[in-house]
Amino acid sequence: MVITSKSNPLIKEISKLSDKKYRRLSGRYVVEGVKPVKECIAARCKIRHIVCVEGLEGEFENTVTVSRAVFESLSSEITPQGVLAVVEIPHSSLKPPKSSCILLDCLQDPGNLGAVMRTANAAGYSEIYLINCTDPYSPKAVRASMSGIFFVNIYQGSREEILGALEGVPLICADMNGEDIFSFTPPEKFCLCIGNEGGGISEEVLKRAQFTVKIPMRDTCESLNAAVSAGIAMYQLKYDNKR
């Protein structure tokens, strides 16, 4: 059976997941694209539905088949590949990190957040704490994470709650007034803190920081993109100091 109506109850339900409030209410989000859906399956995420256009049913099990027009009404892509998965948002109770982790303080660009998740997964940071950030389960953030979101634990809470969970873990804040990150020796376990794209780290987090570090730049450059800064810092702090 092929669903051809946009008024179908399941289609209407999936359409609502484009809204942040409904994602939180339902506890679900959308993963789109052939490779991301396959990686989502491989990561053993809790998938509620796999929706695809005719012709792709053979690549996935237990699919809901829809017409091209219906799929395009659900897609957030410019050129839809014809498959998406409705996935349960993991319920992660706030707790202290097991190893070195990342804190994102008011990061607002979903592309940046997704890129940080992607790099964190690659660099071996499996725990990411979010304070007043953009939704990590938005289509743009999920897409930018390049499946990294399947392999990291995301904790969200108020500033007080997050800092409470990080009590006793040395905070290393990326800040232009810090010491050169390339000559800095980090503690064995730490939390790297990255701030808002325009405003940087909040005063509350800076006050709790044990260290501040900066990435040296030429005078002709005012700042780096938040995700780029995070990526450089992640690798420098975790690997370069252990050579």
N, C-alpha and C positions, 0 to 999 in steps of 0.2 A: 504494500500500500504506500502510495506517495502522497504526502500532505501538500495540498496546493492552495490552501486558504491561510491567510495571515491572521484570521480570526480563530484559528485552532487554539484551544486552551494552552497546550504546551508551547506553541509558538509565541503566544502572548506572554506567557510566563518567562520565557527566555529573553524576549524583547525588554522586559523590565530590568534585566540585569545590566543594562547599559547605565542604570542609575545607581549612584554610590549608596544612597539610603536603602535601596531595595537589595543591593548586594549584602549589606550588613544585616538587614532584616531576615533575608532568606538563608544567609550563610553560604552563598554560592557565587561563583564567578565563571567567566567564559575564557576558554583557551581556544585560539583559532589557528588553523593551518595544519597541513598534513604532518610535517616534522614535529611541531610542538605537541600535537595531540598524541603522536606515537611516543614521544619522550615522556609525556604525562602518564601514559599507560605504563611505560617501562619503570617510571618512578613510583608506581603503585599508589598514585593519588586516588582519592575516592571520587570516582566519576559517576555522575547520576545519569547522564545521557550523552550519546554521541550522535550528532546530527550531520547528515551529509547529503549531497545531491546525488541523483541517479548516476551510476557508473563507479562510485567510490565505495559502495557497500561491501565489496569483496575484500577491501583492505582493512576493515575493522569489524569487530563482532558486535552484535546487538545494537545495530544502528537504527535511527529514525531517519527515513528517507523523505526529502522534501524537494519541491520544484526549485529551479534556479532562482525564480523571482522571490520565493519565500526565503531562500537562503540569503539572498542579497539584502533582504529587509532586516536580517539579523546581524549581518556582517559589519565589522568596523574597519575592514580593509578596503583599500582602493581597488585592488584586484583580488577578490576572494578566491581562495583555493578550493572551496566547496566542502570543508569539514570543520566542525567545531565540537568542543566538549564542554558540558556543564559540570563543573567540579566543585566539590565541597571545600569551603575555606577551613583550613586546619584550626582546631581550637587549641591554642597554645596558652596555657596559664602562665602568667608572668612569674619568672624565676631567675635566679642568678645564672650567669653564663658558666659553661663548663670549661671554656678556654677563651682565648682572645676573641673579641667580638667588635661589632660596629654599632655606634650610636648615631642616628641621623636626627638632627635638631631642626625641625621646621623646614625640611626639604619640600619644595612645592612643585617642582617640575616632574611629572610622571616619567618622562624619558630619562631624567637623571636618576630617579629612584630605581627604575628598571636596570639601568646600566650599572649601578652600584650593586644590585643583587647579582647581576651576571658576573661581575668581577669578584665579588665576595665568594661566590661559589667556586670560581676558578682558583682563587688564592687560598681557599681553605678556611674561610671564616663562615661558620655555619649558623651563627646567631646574630640577628640584626634587631636592634631596639629602635623604635620610632616614637618621637615626640612631636605631635601636631604636624605630621607629614601628610602629603597627598596620599590617596588610596593606593596601596601596593597591588591591589587586585583590579585596578582599572585596566581596560583593554590596552592602553598605551604603555602602562608600566609592565604589564605581563609580557607584551610583545618585546619591549626593550630588554627585558631580563633574559631573553633567549633561552628559556627553560630554567634559568637559575632559580626562579621562584619555587620550583619543585624541590630544591635541595637545600634550602635555608629555612631556619625557624625564625618567624617574624613575630616580635612582641610589640604590642601597642599599649600605650597608657598615658596618663598625665605625666608632667615633668617630675612631680614628687614621687609617683609610683615607679617610674623608670629609674630615677636616681636611687631610690630605695633598693631596687633589685640589684643595682650595680654597687651597692655599698661594699667597700673593701677592695674593689677592683680599681687600679690606677687608671684615671682618665687622661688620655692624650688628645688634646684639642688641636685641630688644624687652625692656625691663626697667624696672620701676617706679622704679629709681634713676637712670635715664638723663635726658638733657636733652630738653626739649620737642621732639617730632618736627616741630612746625609752624614752628619757627624754626631747625631744623637743615638744613644744606646738605650733601647726600651727595656722595661722589666720583662720577665718571662711571660707574664699574663697581663693583658691590658685591654682597654676599650678605646678604640679610635673614634673620635667624635668629629663629625662633619656638619657644618652649619648651613643655614639658609643661603640660597644663591645670592641674594643681595645684601643681607644683614649679617651673615656669618653666624658664629656661635652665640647663643643667648648669654646674658650676664649670669643667670642662675647656674648654667652648666660651667661657664668659665671659672666661677668662684669655687666650684668643686673639683676643678682640674688639678692634677698633680704636675702635669707637664703641658707645655704648648710648643708646637713645632710648625715650621713654615717650609715651603718649597721655594728655594731661591729662584728669582726671575730677573730678567733684564729690566732696566728702567722703562723700556718702551712697552712693557706689558703690565697692566694693572692687576690682573687676576687670572686664574685658570677656572675653567668650568668645574662645578662641584664634583661631578662624576669622575672627571679626569684627575682632579686632586686626590679624590678618595682612592682611585686606582693606584696612583704613584705611591701614596702613603701606605696602602695595604701591603704592597710588595716590599717596600723599603723596610718597614718595621718588622715584618715577619721573616724575611729571607736574607736581605743584604747584610744584616748585622750578625748573621750566623755563619758567614763564610769563613 
